[in-house]
Structures are given as C-alpha cells and as structure tokens.
Amino acid sequence: MNEQPLPDIAAQATHHDLPLDWVGMAGIALPIRLADAAVTASVDIGVSLDDAGARGIHMSRLYLAAQRLVHQSLNVPAVLQVLDDCLSSHQALSDSATLTLRGEVPLKRPALVSPLNGWKGYPFEVRARQDGRGVNIELQVEVGYSSTCPCSAALARQLIQQRFAWDFPDQQVDYSSVLDWLGSTQGIIATPHSQRSTATLQLRLAPGCVDLPVLELIDSAEQALGTPLQTAVKRADEQAFALANGQNLMFCEDAARRLHRTLRQLPQASAFRLKVVHAESLHAHDAVAHSCWNWN
Ligand SMILES: Nc1nc2c(ncn2[C@@H]2O[C@H](COP(=O)(O)OP(=O)(O)OP(=O)(O)O)[C@@H](O)[C@H]2O)c(=O)[nH]1
C-alpha cells in the first residue's frame, strides 16, 4: 500500500460554479433476488451534485451502497436503505438520489395441456428516487403475448363461407363431405394473422408497499391478456393455444383496455401507465396503444 496521502480530486473545489442534475454510475452488474429467482441486475446509481463549487461526488460510496443488495431479495425497504446511504454519504453535496435496476426475471410456466413446464424471462426495471419531495418507486415489467387480429379473422371467415357456398351449392349437404371439407386447406382457405405482442406495464408503488409486486403484476396481466407466450410446447399444447387464440381475438386497443382495467384492481399501484405493441405480421410497422391512470 502507498504510504503517502492519496490525492483526492473529487474533494477539490471547482471554478465552474454549476450544480449538476445527476452524477453516478451506469451498468453496475449486481446479483440480486427478485420474485424468488436469482437475477443479475444492471444497476444505475447516482445523486444530484447540488454543491455548485464541489468538483465531484464520491463514486465509491454509491458503489458500496448498491452492494447492500447483493444476493438479497429486492424490496422497498432495501431500495430505501440504498437511497438513504447515497444521501447520507453525500451530505452537503446532494439533495436527491436515484437507483435503477434492470434485468430479466426467469419464471417457471406450465404448458397448457401436457405435464411440461419451462422458463420464460420477463424484462423488468425498478426505478427509485428520493429527494426533498419524498420517495418515488416504480416497477416496470414486460409481458409477451399472442394477439390475433379480429378483423383478419372476420375476413377469413367470410372467405370460408364464400368457399363453402361455392363447393356446396345444394341446400342438402352430405355430413361426411362437409366434415372432410372442414379438415382441408381447400375448405378452410384463409387464416387470420396473429402476432407476437408486448405489454410494457409501469406501476408507481402505493405508500406502504413493502414487496415489489412482480408476480402479481405479471400473473394478472397474463390472465387479462389470455394468450401469453408459451414455453414447452407439444402438439396438444399447440392445439390448445390455437383454440385460445381463436377465442381471444384482439386489437391493440382491446389489449390496452383489458390491462387498464386489471391494473386498476392492483392495490399496490398508486398510478400506472402501459403500452402495448402488436408487432404486426400484416405490415412492417407495429400497432400500438397507450393508457395511463393518475400518471403525471
Ligand atoms: N467523481 C468522480 N470520480 C471518478 C470519476 N471517474 C473515476 N472516478 C474515481 O472514483 C474513485 C472513487 O472516488 P471516491 O468515492 O471519492 O473515493 P475515495 O476518495 O477513496 O472515497 P472517500 O474517502 O469515501 O471519499 C476515485 O478514485 C475517482 O477518481 C468521475 O468521473 N467522477
């Protein structure tokens, strides 16, 4: 170890005389636990530099504050403790602190019919801020689902009806001929388009929340959407998925409205906003809907 005193540039004064909104570190790798799973989060942590004459903040103190979270279950008290550490280690320098963690939480999901299951990664982001006005914590998750276009389905049905009228011009039709016809691509001549879709759900946590409602949010959103993306799939599961999609036709507007109603029921949300994106197979662009409640 060096015996001499180490130069401390951050502690020097600056002639710039200019406060800064945010100074910190971005992309710190941190192993944490979320929704009972081990997750490697990417962490951004920082403070405002309100002392206009101070040269710099103390990065190492923020880094060490974030280390509190290593291998711990991420919850509200843990996040508040980190923010508190950031501010108390920057007294007279900083009035606000922020902490953002992002990553992907793996959840085990059962197949629709077969006795299989598999893992699906759900991107998440937790954003927290503490300043003179108090604390704000937001939880964001992304949920993938399948959406089948109701307009395309109706257009396909019309074509099938027309084809039926063409192939069976008589009023009296033979049962077994119709049964064969229904099982052929000459009969069912058109299929609707469906797309892999994404809902991004952002909750502002209500006061008094202790746990981050990751599972509640994902489960309730998947239930509202009805056709979440699957993991392990055998043919029986794929057939069940086809049936579920056929009975669950939706525009992006339908998906956004369903999710809005579902999130309104979550007691952990004091506000939310959501965005759904249907990555259309019809066009090269997406169909998108937004909604929010109490968000400003
Ligand atoms: N403020 C600041 N520090 C930086 C930057 N880039 C690297 N660092 C380094 O971050 C390291 C940690 O800074 P400090 O927290 O002030 O370290 P320290 O002085 O040993 O810790 P304390 O005694 O707690 O202040 C220092 O070696 C800085 O040079 C930067 O852009 N800004």
Ligand as a Chemical Component Dictionary entry (heavy atoms), coordinates in Angstrom:
data_LIG
# 
_chem_comp.id                   LIG 
_chem_comp.type                 NON-POLYMER 
_chem_comp.pdbx_formal_charge   0 
_chem_comp.three_letter_code    LIG 
# 
loop_
_chem_comp_atom.comp_id 
_chem_comp_atom.atom_id 
_chem_comp_atom.alt_atom_id 
_chem_comp_atom.type_symbol 
_chem_comp_atom.charge 
_chem_comp_atom.model_Cartn_x 
_chem_comp_atom.model_Cartn_y 
_chem_comp_atom.model_Cartn_z 
_chem_comp_atom.pdbx_ordinal 
LIG N1  N1  N 0 -16.245 11.990 -9.002  1  
LIG C1  C1  C 0 -15.712 11.184 -9.961  2  
LIG N2  N2  N 0 -14.901 10.157 -9.603  3  
LIG C2  C2  C 0 -14.425 9.357  -10.578 4  
LIG C3  C3  C 0 -14.750 9.566  -11.948 5  
LIG N3  N3  N 0 -14.144 8.616  -12.679 6  
LIG C4  C4  C 0 -13.469 7.833  -11.818 7  
LIG N4  N4  N 0 -13.618 8.268  -10.535 8  
LIG C5  C5  C 0 -12.921 7.654  -9.395  9  
LIG O1  O1  O 0 -13.755 7.092  -8.421  10 
LIG C6  C6  C 0 -12.907 6.781  -7.336  11 
LIG C7  C7  C 0 -13.706 6.763  -6.057  12 
LIG O2  O2  O 0 -13.975 8.080  -5.671  13 
LIG P1  P1  P 0 -14.240 8.416  -4.143  14 
LIG O3  O3  O 0 -15.509 7.805  -3.720  15 
LIG O4  O4  O 0 -14.155 9.891  -3.958  16 
LIG O5  O5  O 0 -13.055 7.618  -3.447  17 
LIG P2  P2  P 0 -12.309 7.883  -2.083  18 
LIG O6  O6  O 0 -11.900 9.320  -2.021  19 
LIG O7  O7  O 0 -11.291 6.835  -1.958  20 
LIG O8  O8  O 0 -13.503 7.595  -1.062  21 
LIG P3  P3  P 0 -13.932 8.534  0.150   22 
LIG O9  O9  O 0 -12.772 8.600  1.090   23 
LIG O10 O10 O 0 -15.139 7.840  0.702   24 
LIG O11 O11 O 0 -14.275 9.876  -0.423  25 
LIG C8  C8  C 0 -11.808 7.823  -7.336  26 
LIG O12 O12 O 0 -10.576 7.162  -7.481  27 
LIG C9  C9  C 0 -12.136 8.657  -8.583  28 
LIG O13 O13 O 0 -11.032 9.105  -9.290  29 
LIG C10 C10 C 0 -15.559 10.674 -12.289 30 
LIG O14 O14 O 0 -15.870 10.939 -13.464 31 
LIG N5  N5  N 0 -16.026 11.449 -11.271 32 
# 
loop_
_chem_comp_bond.comp_id 
_chem_comp_bond.atom_id_1 
_chem_comp_bond.atom_id_2 
_chem_comp_bond.value_order 
_chem_comp_bond.pdbx_ordinal 
LIG N1  C1  SING 1  
LIG C1  N2  DOUB 2  
LIG C1  N5  SING 3  
LIG N2  C2  SING 4  
LIG C2  C3  DOUB 5  
LIG C2  N4  SING 6  
LIG C3  N3  SING 7  
LIG C3  C10 SING 8  
LIG N3  C4  DOUB 9  
LIG C4  N4  SING 10 
LIG N4  C5  SING 11 
LIG C5  O1  SING 12 
LIG C5  C9  SING 13 
LIG O1  C6  SING 14 
LIG C6  C7  SING 15 
LIG C6  C8  SING 16 
LIG C7  O2  SING 17 
LIG O2  P1  SING 18 
LIG P1  O3  DOUB 19 
LIG P1  O4  SING 20 
LIG P1  O5  SING 21 
LIG O5  P2  SING 22 
LIG P2  O6  DOUB 23 
LIG P2  O7  SING 24 
LIG P2  O8  SING 25 
LIG O8  P3  SING 26 
LIG P3  O9  DOUB 27 
LIG P3  O10 SING 28 
LIG P3  O11 SING 29 
LIG C8  O12 SING 30 
LIG C8  C9  SING 31 
LIG C9  O13 SING 32 
LIG C10 O14 DOUB 33 
LIG C10 N5  SING 34 
# 
